[in-house]
Amino acid sequence: MNVTKKTIALLLLSGTLTAHAQKSMKAPEGGKQISDELIGIFFEDISSSADGGLYSELLQNGSFEYNLAERDGWGPGTAWRIIRPGHSLGLAQALQKDPIHPNNINYMRLNVERVKEFYDYKGWKGFGLENHGFDGISVKKDAKYEFSLFARNVDGKAKQVRVALVAPGKDEKVLADTTIRVTADSWTKYGCTLQTNADCKNAALRVLVLTQGVMDVDQLSLMPQDTYKGHGLRRDLAEALEALHPKFLRFPGGCVVHGGGDGFWDTYRWKTTVGPKEQRRPLKNTWGYHQSMGLGYYEYFQMCEDMNMQPLPILPCGVSCQGANGGWGMKGQAQDAVPMSEMDEWVQDALDLIEWANGDATTKWGKVRAEAGHPKPFGLKYLGIGNEERISPEFIERFKYMYDKITKAHPEIVIVGTAGPGSHPGNPDCENGWKFAEEIGLPILDEHYYEPRHYFETSRQYDSYPRDRKTKVYLGEYAAKDKKLQDALAEALYLIHVERNADVVVMTSYAPLFARKNATNWNPDLIYFDNERPYLTCSYYVQQMFGQSSGNYFYGDCVTFDGEKTNLQEQSVVLNTKTRQLYVKVCNASGDSRKVTVDLSRFKGLKKNAVKTTLAGKPEQENNYEAQPIAPARENVKVSKKMTVDVQPYSFVMYTIQL
């Protein structure tokens, strides 16, 4: 199934009935109040999810900041090649003296010695650079693309610069072409619009100086005009996220939060990701590549606003990942910690982030946000501290130091902590994390685990979690360790169990979210993609069905399986009192069809017309790149207060009913 714009639009609308314009209702007796923010998303820049992915920049290494610390053989010229058609002559030099900004130290000096056409080369001449983006630049006919660069004339002489998109091949078809004039002797931004005359999946961008002399260039960018709500995100990938109906976004990680284990210099610090793009500090990615920070905190918060999600930023807490550089084999001994005498800097980062997100434009950091284009506060509610750190004495000391100071200054902010790596009951880190959370009265604790399908089919751990705990659970990272339909159904079984316990588990997010098709660090992932489109997995559709059925009351006694119920069958009924919608969910992950009896007598005003959504197929099927056999089937059906329905093998069924 190709994921087209039409398909995404249907995904956004499907599975729900249009709520009538009426007041919210009172929940009938027998229900349990649960979290209505249960399904969210977690974005980490893993598997090239940001640059060349969700962030719609089409040029790779546009600021010449790639370096050896990120990957062997990388440097300022990575992803670029010198071009000199017509036997033009020149020299390209990567320099650092007097850069645009101290956070963006590299630029390219173009020494153009000869631009006269020595022989006819299909109309081309000049000296310059060419970029093929991320596995080619994909462009569409008649679409518009915004090109920009910073440039300065070193010799005081104005330059003519040709900018063109070119299709490869013998003819080198020109897809779009224009010329800009660089007149300034200091760093100045120039731009133009390129409109393409044909589709091309692997175009290249050429920047050719047509005037003899010396010119510096930096921060080259090519962005489609058509981005998600005009805010720089790749439209099809963002719309796939929107179709999940997520309630919150956790970002920027994950292990990305506390860096790659080379020292605290490469820890993710939010302040260097919110200013103008040319002033942001790029960073080595934990997963072995470059982060341009074109997708930074400002863009994350903007995405939350655009999708009506709560932002959940995660800040480092002065403790490194214990798993970096072979640390797992050292039983956590690779964990490092900054001196306590330096912890006020990390605390101030958190306080300043709250001011940046929630302060008015008269505050120091609220002004930074306003000047970036968002005068209105974002309304931050949640703040996470730390990610999967070993619950060591050093971690506890630093976390508590931050927690006490942040909650004293901002008691309205809900702090989310971490239960460490492998957050299962019985795991020492998990046990220590829970003990510590209860000691300090932490509102929410983040648990993570990735397990084989059998775990999600059989474990019902939250049924036995203490109900008197003040600390709630955020299941921030989880997934079955394969991507077949039977794995997705195991996740559906588990999520129904989570929904049943959503008075204890208040938030969940599958992980990882994205993976580039040919640059994958981790499997499985929720959404795979290439330059042309996203590939939605079976697990994606499970997440979508739960996202569409958000509610605030759970009823556990409305659905009964005929015969003996096993771990491969689960059911739930969820009511959204605000929209007056009722969701009946039944998962049958066994190879036998089952009958269920549904009794909805307690719900007054039940409408007969409903939508039935079914996710089904063969257990070994998966949505891979070449074929997409699994997708929800939706149909209009009649329902009644009491009914018996057949549930086919290997299926997850949801009824959406209006009250």
Secondary structure, DSSP 8 states (H G I E B T S, - for coil): ----HHHHHHHHHTT-----S-------TT-EE--S--B-EE----SS-TBTTTB---SSSTTS---TTTSTT--TTTTEEEE-GGG-EEEEEEE-SS-SBTTB--EEEEEEEE-S-SS--TT---EEEEE-BTTBEEE-TT-EEEEEEEEEESSS--EEEEEEEE--SSS--EEEEEEEEE--SS-EEEEEEEE-SS-EEEEEEEEEE-SSEEEEEEEEEEEES--GGGSSB-HHHHHHHHTT--SEEEES-SGGGG-SSS-GGGS--GGGGSS-GGGS--EE-TTSSEE--SS-HHHHHHHHHHTT-EEEEEE--SB--TTGGGGGGGTTTT--B--GGGHHHHHHHHHHHHHHHHS-TTSHHHHHHHHTT--S-----EEEE-SS----HHHHHHHHHHHHHHHHH-TTSEEEEE--SS--TT-HHHHHHHHHHHHHT-SEEEEEEEE-HHHHHH--GGGGS-TT-SSEEEEEEEEESS-SHHHHHHHHHHHHHHHHTTTTEEEE--S--EEETTS-SSS--SEEE-SS-EEE-HHHHHHHHHHHT--SEEESSSEEESS---TTEEEEEEEETTTTEEEEEEEE-SSS-EEEEEE-TTSTT--SEEEEEEEE--TT----SS------EEEEEE--SEEEEEE-SSEEEEEEEE-
